[in-house]
Amino acid sequence: MKHLIDPTDLTLNEIDDILALAERIISDRPAYAEVAKGKKLATLFFEPSTRTRLSFEAAMLELGGSVIGFSSADSSSTAKGESVADTARTVEKYADIIAMRHPKEGAPLVASMNVDIPVINAGDGGHLHPTQTLTDLLTIKETTGRLSDLTIGFCGDLKFGRTVHSLIKQLSRYENIRFILISPQELQIPDYIKDEVLIKQHKDFREVERMEEVIGELDILYMTRVQKERFFNEADYIRLKDSYILDMEKLKNAKQDLKILHPLPRVNEISVEVDKDPRALYFAQAEYGKFVRMALMMRLLHLAEPQGKGEGTC
């Protein structure tokens, strides 16, 4: 039995297996409509979420299972002082698998150490977001046909962006990935990602402050919002929040087959005029998240595939 706390908890073979299963689900959704019948997912969201929580819930419901849980810390016993460990140990008695989002880094790991059912990290503070990473990988694979030989630009809040940290860690395991990190100095990638992932693994990367000077090189542009909730000083947030706004003018020099991704929610870092451009994939990306979470939960729960479908290895 395994948990998913960090993107590197999964081997490349296991990731490939999950992505392949997600692709089979996409191609024949009715065949998977009852594979999780009788199973319960507990969504323990101590922090606001729209896409991640609803995609987990939709994923389990589409597999024929059911969902219990809460959508804010205020509606749980943590408001009374209960620990994460005790909450997880209690919920374990009611559910078969847990998806947890928490503002404190390491909280899902603590939960996983105290229960015997799978725990999925649905985002812990500014640290990691492994299921968003699987979503991003599926989106890239489905739309480019590969997970290697790519130049990917990460733009915006690279300091607090857990989706960025997770995806860099994962993509660094594939061949010939070039990273271009676009941010103001105050929001540059944390040293631990730079030192332990990019430099230690001899990855090709560079840091720039202007999107315009590199946009023509990119196969993937991964936009992020400047996250107000991660700032201690509102003045710093106001000063930096409009650092990068992608519009059609900036896209004039981009490749015609560029893929624009964003983990959402968007504030104003992508102009709405870009939404109609076929290179904009962020809303399709949100749907891919549901399918990859279906595949992940099937593997963690060791659910059998419908007869005639492929068998996995995770």
C-alpha positions in Angstrom: 0.0 0.0 0.0 1.3 3.4 -0.9 0.6 7.1 -0.4 1.2 10.0 -2.7 2.9 12.8 -0.7 5.7 13.8 -3.0 5.8 13.5 -6.8 8.9 11.4 -6.5 7.0 8.8 -4.4 6.1 7.3 -7.8 8.7 5.7 -10.1 8.7 6.7 -13.8 7.1 3.4 -14.6 4.3 4.0 -12.1 3.7 7.5 -13.5 3.6 6.1 -17.1 1.2 3.5 -15.9 -1.1 6.0 -14.3 -1.0 8.3 -17.3 -1.8 5.3 -19.6 -4.7 4.3 -17.4 -6.0 7.9 -17.5 -5.9 7.7 -21.3 -7.8 4.5 -21.3 -10.5 6.1 -19.0 -10.7 9.0 -21.4 -11.3 6.7 -24.4 -14.0 4.7 -22.7 -15.5 6.4 -19.6 -18.6 4.2 -19.3 -16.4 1.1 -18.8 -15.0 2.5 -15.6 -18.3 3.7 -14.1 -18.5 1.1 -11.3 -14.9 0.0 -10.6 -15.0 1.9 -7.2 -18.4 0.8 -6.1 -18.6 0.6 -2.3 -15.4 2.7 -1.9 -15.4 6.0 0.0 -13.1 9.0 -0.6 -12.6 11.5 2.3 -11.7 15.0 1.1 -10.1 16.8 4.0 -9.5 20.3 2.8 -8.2 22.7 5.5 -7.6 25.4 2.8 -9.9 26.8 0.1 -10.1 24.9 -3.2 -12.3 24.7 -6.2 -10.7 22.5 -8.9 -8.7 20.1 -6.8 -11.5 19.3 -4.3 -14.2 19.0 -7.0 -12.1 17.1 -9.4 -11.3 14.5 -6.6 -15.0 14.3 -5.8 -16.0 14.0 -9.5 -13.3 11.4 -10.0 -14.6 9.1 -7.3 -18.2 9.6 -8.3 -17.4 8.8 -11.9 -15.7 5.6 -10.7 -18.9 4.6 -8.9 -17.7 5.4 -5.4 -18.9 8.0 -2.8 -17.4 11.0 -1.1 -17.4 12.4 2.5 -15.4 15.2 3.9 -15.2 18.9 4.6 -14.1 22.0 2.6 -12.6 24.3 5.3 -10.8 24.0 8.6 -13.6 25.9 10.3 -16.0 23.1 9.6 -13.7 20.4 11.2 -12.6 19.6 14.7 -9.3 21.2 14.1 -11.1 24.4 15.0 -11.4 22.9 18.5 -7.7 22.1 18.6 -7.7 18.5 17.2 -4.4 17.5 15.6 -4.0 16.4 12.0 -2.9 13.0 13.2 -6.1 12.5 15.2 -8.3 13.8 12.5 -6.7 11.3 10.0 -7.0 8.4 12.5 -10.7 9.2 13.0 -11.5 9.6 9.3 -9.7 6.3 8.5 -12.6 4.5 10.3 -15.1 6.0 7.8 -13.2 6.0 4.4 -11.0 3.9 2.2 -8.8 6.7 0.9 -8.0 10.3 2.0 -7.2 13.4 -0.1 -5.8 16.2 2.1 -5.1 19.8 1.4 -3.5 21.8 4.3 -1.7 25.2 4.6 1.1 23.7 6.6 3.9 21.9 4.8 4.2 18.3 5.8 0.6 17.9 7.1 -0.4 15.2 4.6 2.8 13.3 5.4 1.9 13.4 9.1 -1.5 12.0 8.3 0.0 9.2 6.2 2.2 8.2 9.1 -0.8 7.6 11.3 -3.2 5.7 9.1 -3.3 2.4 7.2 -5.3 3.7 4.2 -3.8 5.7 1.3 -3.3 9.4 1.8 -3.0 11.8 -1.2 -1.4 15.2 -0.8 -3.7 17.6 -2.4 -1.4 20.5 -1.7 0.5 21.4 1.4 1.3 25.1 1.8 3.8 26.4 -0.6 5.5 23.0 -0.8 4.2 20.4 -3.2 1.1 19.5 -5.2 1.7 16.0 -6.7 -1.7 15.4 -8.3 -1.5 18.7 -10.1 1.8 17.5 -11.4 0.2 14.3 -12.7 -2.5 16.6 -14.3 0.2 18.7 -15.9 2.1 15.6 -17.2 -1.1 14.2 -18.7 -2.0 17.5 -20.3 1.5 17.8 -21.8 1.6 14.2 -23.0 -1.9 14.3 -24.5 -1.3 17.6 -26.4 2.4 17.3 -27.4 2.7 13.5 -27.6 5.8 13.4 -25.4 7.4 14.1 -22.0 10.9 14.7 -23.2 12.7 17.0 -25.5 10.8 20.1 -24.4 11.6 23.7 -23.4 9.3 24.8 -20.6 9.0 28.3 -19.2 7.6 28.8 -15.7 6.3 32.3 -15.2 5.2 34.3 -12.2 5.3 33.2 -8.6 8.0 30.6 -8.6 8.9 31.1 -4.9 5.6 30.0 -3.3 4.1 28.1 -6.3 3.9 24.5 -5.1 2.6 23.4 -8.5 5.8 24.8 -10.0 8.0 23.0 -7.5 6.3 19.7 -8.0 6.4 19.8 -11.8 10.1 20.8 -11.9 10.9 17.9 -9.6 9.0 15.5 -11.9 10.0 16.8 -15.3 13.7 16.7 -14.2 13.4 12.9 -14.4 12.7 13.0 -18.1 15.3 13.4 -20.9 16.3 16.7 -22.5 14.0 19.0 -20.6 15.2 22.7 -20.6 13.8 25.0 -17.9 13.4 28.8 -18.3 12.4 30.4 -15.0 10.7 33.8 -15.5 10.1 35.8 -12.3 11.0 39.0 -10.4 13.9 38.5 -8.1 11.6 38.5 -5.1 9.7 35.5 -6.4 12.5 33.4 -7.8 12.6 29.6 -7.4 13.6 28.5 -3.9 17.2 27.5 -3.4 16.3 24.0 -2.4 14.7 23.4 -5.8 17.6 25.1 -7.6 20.3 23.3 -5.6 18.8 19.9 -5.0 17.0 19.4 -8.3 18.3 21.6 -11.1 22.0 22.0 -10.2 22.5 18.6 -8.5 21.0 16.8 -11.5 22.8 19.0 -14.0 19.7 20.3 -15.6 19.7 23.0 -18.3 18.0 26.1 -16.8 18.3 29.8 -16.7 16.5 32.6 -14.8 15.2 35.7 -16.5 12.9 38.6 -15.6 11.3 39.4 -18.9 8.9 37.0 -20.6 9.3 38.7 -24.0 12.9 37.8 -24.4 12.3 34.0 -24.1 8.7 33.3 -25.3 9.8 32.4 -28.8 11.9 29.5 -27.4 9.1 27.8 -25.4 7.2 24.6 -26.2 5.3 25.0 -22.9 4.5 28.2 -21.0 3.3 27.5 -17.5 1.7 30.6 -16.0 1.1 31.1 -12.3 -0.7 33.8 -10.2 1.0 35.8 -7.5 -0.6 34.2 -4.4 -1.8 36.8 -2.0 -2.4 34.2 0.7 1.4 33.4 0.8 2.5 36.9 1.5 3.1 38.3 5.0 3.3 41.9 3.7 0.3 43.1 1.6 2.4 46.0 0.2 4.8 43.4 -1.3 1.9 41.6 -2.9 0.4 44.7 -4.4 3.8 45.7 -5.8 4.4 42.3 -7.4 0.9 41.0 -8.3 0.9 42.4 -11.9 4.5 41.5 -12.7 3.5 39.4 -15.7 0.3 39.5 -17.8 0.1 37.3 -20.8 -1.8 38.9 -23.7 -2.0 38.5 -27.5 0.7 41.1 -28.0 3.2 39.0 -26.1 2.1 35.8 -28.0 3.0 37.4 -31.4 6.5 36.0 -31.1 5.5 32.6 -29.6 5.5 29.3 -31.5 2.3 28.4 -33.2 2.3 25.0 -31.4 3.0 26.6 -28.0 1.0 25.1 -25.1 -0.2 27.5 -22.4 -0.9 25.9 -19.1 -2.0 27.3 -15.7 -3.0 25.4 -12.6 -5.8 28.0 -11.9 -7.4 30.0 -10.4 -6.4 32.8 -12.7 -6.6 36.4 -11.4 -5.3 38.7 -14.2 -2.0 37.1 -15.2 -3.6 35.8 -18.5 -5.8 38.2 -20.4 -9.2 36.8 -21.2 -8.5 37.5 -24.9 -6.0 34.6 -24.8 -8.8 32.1 -23.8 -9.9 31.8 -27.5 -6.4 31.1 -28.7 -6.1 27.3 -29.5 -2.8 27.3 -27.6 -4.6 28.1 -24.3 -5.1 24.7 -22.6 -5.8 25.7 -19.0 -9.5 24.8 -18.9 -8.8 21.5 -20.7 -6.0 21.0 -18.2 -8.6 21.1 -15.4 -10.6 18.3 -17.0 -7.5 16.2 -17.4 -7.0 16.5 -13.7 -10.2 14.6 -13.1 -9.1 11.7 -15.3 -5.7 11.4 -13.8 -7.1 11.4 -10.2 -9.5 8.6 -11.3 -6.5 6.6 -12.4 -4.4 7.4 -9.3 -7.2 6.4 -6.9 -7.7 3.1 -8.9 -4.1 2.3 -8.5 -3.8 3.2 -4.8 -6.9 1.2 -4.0 -5.8 -1.7 -6.2 -9.0 -1.6 -8.1 -9.3 -4.0 -11.0 -9.8 -2.6 -14.5 -12.9 -3.6 -16.5 -12.4 -6.9 -18.4 -10.5 -6.4 -21.6 -8.7 -3.3 -20.4 -5.0 -3.1 -19.6 -3.6 -4.2 -16.3 -1.2 -1.8 -14.5 1.9 -2.1 -12.3 1.4 0.4 -9.5 
